[in-house]
Amino acid sequence: VPVDTKDLVVTLTEQATLLLTIVDATSGEPVRGATATARRISGSERAKQTGFDPKLDVLTGAQAAAAAGVPGDGAGLLFVLRAGTLRTDLVVSAPGYATRGFAMKGVQPPERFARSLKLEREAVLAGRVNDADGRPIVGAKVRLGPPDDQRVTLEVRSTKSDAEGRWRFGELRSGDWSLSAGAEGFLESAPRPLAVKYEQVREELEIELARAAILRGQVFDAAGVPAAGVNVSVVSEEESAKGKSWRATADAEGRFLFSDLLPGSAVVNCWPADPVAVALRAGETTEATLALHRPP
């Protein structure tokens, strides 16, 4: 900017909006309590370079009706502000209905695009997380990956098992989901594909977790003093998982802990120290001590 004063005028255009009515796919009646998250896809160079498209304000119910200037109590109404010129991605949900993504066409300011969107009744998946002896695992993290054949990607769902090892996911749409779980002291389960149908209810799904091996130890420097902040890795030597590794950082006293290791032969490493071979057993704790050399 040269040394001087220059006037600058910034002109704001009117916003484009979406006026959406969410209805029951069977009865056509407005769905009360519907909410949504929305993201504007603009196609701008800045958005392409940064991978950022902003989340939008979505008004619901009576607030949506008042802002849009339409009569009625706003049952099932969504009013999306600052809609995208390329498209707007929405994820719509409501109690008792399947959460669903919609890719809405682009709208040019100051246009308003009005449309009805249908929601089907929810499917439900529920069950328990148990150990190999059938005992419930409390506080296990259960994850449900969404179908990947959608234009608008749904988020991975997650919850924790209760005091009886039980978990539940509702508001699911039809499609191929992926179920897995993990807990401290246990190995994470392999993803389990589940084909979900509209309005299906499955409540006795069992997830069995195998006990993990535990490794703890301490790192000392060349003078025999506990070494803080050292990066420690464990590498499996088992044929079925050869090369799989876990990492941790030693605390202020040089101590480290791994609570989710695959049982079997493994090697513990840190630098500069000699590797330590260990035999890990399911449900048991193994100790290891690492001594650092003076680096050349």
C-alpha positions in Angstrom: 0.0 0.0 0.0 1.6 3.3 -1.0 1.9 6.2 1.5 -1.5 7.8 1.1 -5.1 7.3 1.9 -7.4 5.4 -0.5 -11.0 4.7 -0.2 -12.0 1.0 -0.2 -15.6 -0.2 -0.9 -16.7 -3.7 0.0 -19.9 -4.7 -1.6 -21.9 -7.6 0.0 -24.3 -9.6 -2.1 -27.6 -10.9 -0.8 -27.4 -14.5 0.5 -28.9 -17.6 -1.2 -31.1 -19.7 1.1 -32.7 -23.1 1.2 -36.3 -23.6 2.6 -36.7 -27.3 3.3 -39.7 -29.2 4.7 -38.8 -32.6 6.3 -41.6 -35.1 5.9 -42.2 -38.7 6.8 -41.4 -40.9 3.8 -44.6 -43.0 4.4 -47.3 -40.6 5.5 -46.0 -37.3 4.1 -46.6 -35.6 7.4 -44.0 -33.0 8.6 -41.4 -34.4 10.9 -41.3 -32.4 14.1 -38.0 -32.0 15.9 -36.0 -32.3 12.7 -32.5 -30.7 12.8 -29.6 -30.5 10.4 -26.0 -29.6 9.9 -25.0 -27.9 6.6 -21.8 -27.1 4.8 -21.5 -24.8 1.8 -19.6 -26.2 -1.2 -18.6 -23.2 -3.2 -16.0 -24.5 -5.6 -13.9 -21.4 -4.9 -10.1 -21.5 -5.4 -9.6 -20.7 -1.7 -11.9 -23.6 -0.6 -10.0 -26.0 -3.0 -6.6 -24.9 -1.7 -7.5 -25.0 2.0 -10.0 -27.9 1.9 -12.3 -25.6 3.9 -16.0 -25.0 3.2 -17.8 -23.3 6.1 -20.6 -24.7 8.2 -23.8 -22.9 7.8 -26.5 -21.6 10.1 -29.7 -23.8 10.0 -32.8 -22.5 11.6 -35.5 -24.9 12.6 -39.2 -25.0 13.5 -40.9 -21.7 14.4 -37.6 -19.8 14.1 -37.2 -21.0 10.6 -40.8 -20.0 9.7 -40.3 -16.5 11.1 -37.0 -15.9 9.4 -38.4 -17.2 6.0 -41.6 -15.2 6.4 -43.9 -18.2 5.9 -47.1 -18.9 7.9 -47.6 -21.7 10.4 -45.7 -23.2 13.4 -42.8 -24.4 11.3 -43.3 -28.1 11.9 -40.6 -30.0 10.0 -39.2 -26.7 8.5 -35.5 -26.0 8.0 -34.1 -22.7 6.8 -30.5 -22.8 5.6 -28.7 -19.4 5.4 -25.8 -18.6 3.0 -26.4 -21.7 0.8 -23.6 -22.7 -1.6 -23.4 -21.7 -5.2 -22.0 -25.1 -6.2 -24.0 -27.2 -3.8 -24.9 -27.5 -0.1 -24.4 -30.7 1.8 -26.8 -31.4 4.6 -27.1 -34.1 7.3 -30.7 -34.3 8.5 -31.8 -36.1 11.7 -34.9 -36.4 13.8 -35.9 -38.6 16.8 -37.1 -42.0 15.6 -35.9 -41.4 12.0 -32.9 -42.4 10.0 -30.2 -39.8 9.8 -29.5 -39.1 6.2 -27.3 -36.9 4.0 -28.6 -34.8 1.1 -26.5 -33.0 -1.6 -28.6 -29.9 -2.5 -28.0 -28.2 -5.9 -26.3 -24.8 -6.0 -28.3 -21.7 -5.5 -27.3 -18.2 -6.8 -27.8 -15.2 -4.6 -30.4 -13.9 -3.9 -32.4 -17.0 -4.9 -34.3 -19.2 -2.4 -34.7 -22.9 -3.3 -37.7 -24.7 -1.6 -38.1 -28.4 -1.5 -39.5 -31.3 0.6 -37.1 -34.0 1.8 -38.2 -37.4 3.0 -36.9 -39.3 6.1 -37.5 -43.0 6.7 -38.1 -44.5 10.1 -34.9 -45.5 11.9 -33.2 -48.8 12.1 -31.6 -49.9 15.4 -28.5 -51.9 16.3 -27.9 -52.9 19.9 -26.0 -55.6 21.8 -23.2 -56.3 24.3 -19.5 -56.4 24.5 -18.1 -59.5 26.3 -14.7 -61.1 27.0 -13.9 -64.7 26.0 -15.6 -66.0 29.1 -18.9 -64.1 28.4 -18.4 -61.5 31.1 -19.5 -58.0 30.1 -16.9 -55.3 29.4 -17.8 -52.0 30.9 -16.7 -48.8 29.2 -15.7 -50.4 25.9 -15.7 -48.0 23.0 -18.0 -49.2 20.2 -17.8 -47.7 16.7 -20.1 -47.9 13.8 -18.8 -46.8 10.4 -21.4 -45.5 7.9 -22.0 -46.8 4.4 -19.5 -45.4 1.9 -21.9 -45.3 -1.1 -23.3 -41.8 -0.3 -22.7 -38.4 -1.9 -22.7 -36.9 1.6 -20.6 -38.8 4.1 -22.1 -39.5 7.5 -19.9 -39.4 10.6 -18.6 -42.5 12.3 -20.9 -43.2 15.3 -19.4 -44.1 18.7 -20.7 -44.9 22.1 -19.5 -46.7 25.3 -20.8 -49.9 26.8 -22.7 -49.6 30.1 -22.4 -51.5 33.4 -23.8 -54.6 31.7 -21.6 -54.2 28.6 -24.6 -53.1 26.5 -24.5 -50.5 23.7 -27.1 -49.1 21.3 -27.2 -47.1 18.0 -30.4 -45.6 16.7 -31.5 -43.3 13.9 -29.7 -45.5 11.3 -30.4 -45.6 7.6 -30.2 -48.7 5.4 -26.8 -49.7 4.0 -23.6 -51.5 4.8 -22.3 -50.4 8.1 -19.1 -51.6 9.9 -19.1 -52.5 13.6 -16.0 -52.7 15.9 -15.1 -52.2 19.5 -12.1 -51.8 21.8 -11.3 -51.5 25.5 -8.4 -51.0 27.7 -6.6 -54.3 28.3 -8.2 -55.9 25.2 -7.4 -56.2 21.6 -9.6 -54.1 19.2 -12.0 -56.3 17.3 -11.8 -56.5 13.5 -14.5 -54.4 11.7 -17.6 -56.5 11.2 -19.8 -55.7 8.2 -23.5 -55.4 8.9 -26.2 -55.0 6.2 -28.9 -52.8 7.7 -32.4 -52.5 6.3 -35.0 -49.8 6.8 -36.8 -50.0 10.2 -34.8 -53.1 11.1 -34.2 -53.7 14.8 -31.4 -56.0 15.9 -30.8 -56.0 19.7 -28.7 -59.1 20.5 -25.4 -58.4 18.6 -22.4 -59.7 20.5 -18.9 -58.4 20.3 -16.2 -60.6 21.9 -12.9 -59.0 22.7 -9.7 -61.0 23.4 -7.4 -60.1 26.2 -4.4 -58.0 25.2 -0.9 -58.4 26.6 0.5 -55.6 28.8 4.1 -54.3 28.8 5.5 -51.9 31.3 9.1 -50.8 32.0 11.5 -48.0 32.5 14.3 -46.3 30.5 17.6 -45.3 32.1 20.4 -43.1 30.6 24.1 -44.1 30.5 24.5 -42.8 34.0 21.7 -45.0 35.4 19.3 -42.0 35.8 15.7 -42.4 34.6 15.3 -40.9 31.1 12.2 -38.8 30.5 10.6 -38.1 27.2 12.2 -41.0 25.4 10.1 -42.6 22.5 9.7 -46.3 23.0 8.3 -48.7 20.3 7.1 -52.3 20.4 7.3 -54.3 17.2 5.5 -57.6 16.8 7.5 -60.6 15.6 4.4 -62.8 15.1 3.9 -64.1 11.6 0.3 -63.0 11.5 1.2 -59.4 12.4 4.9 -59.1 11.6 5.9 -55.5 11.6 2.9 -54.1 13.5 4.1 -51.5 16.0 2.9 -49.5 19.0 4.5 -46.4 20.4 4.6 -44.6 23.7 6.7 -41.9 25.4 8.4 -42.4 28.7 7.1 -40.1 31.5 9.1 -37.9 33.9 10.5 -41.0 35.7 11.3 -42.8 32.5 8.4 -45.2 32.8 6.3 -46.5 29.9 3.2 -48.6 29.6 1.5 -50.5 26.7 -1.9 -52.0 27.6 -3.2 -53.2 24.2 -0.4 -55.4 22.7 -0.8 -58.5 20.6 0.4 -61.6 22.5 3.5 -63.3 21.2 7.1 -62.5 20.5 8.0 -58.8 20.1 10.9 -56.4 20.3 11.1 -53.3 22.4 13.2 -50.4 20.9 14.3 -46.9 21.8 17.4 -45.0 20.7 20.2 -45.2 21.6 19.7 -48.5 23.3 20.0 -52.2 22.5 16.6 -53.8 21.4 15.0 -56.1 24.1 13.2 -59.2 23.0 10.0 -60.0 25.1 7.4 -62.8 25.1 4.0 -61.3 25.6 1.1 -63.3 27.1 -2.6 -62.4 26.9 -3.9 -60.9 30.1 -0.5 -60.8 31.7 2.0 -58.0 32.4 5.6 -58.2 31.2 8.4 -56.0 32.5 11.3 -54.6 30.4 14.2 -52.3 31.2 16.0 -50.2 28.5 19.5 -48.8 29.0 20.6 -45.9 26.8 24.2 -45.8 25.4 26.2 -42.6 25.2 25.7 -41.6 21.5 28.9 -41.3 19.5 
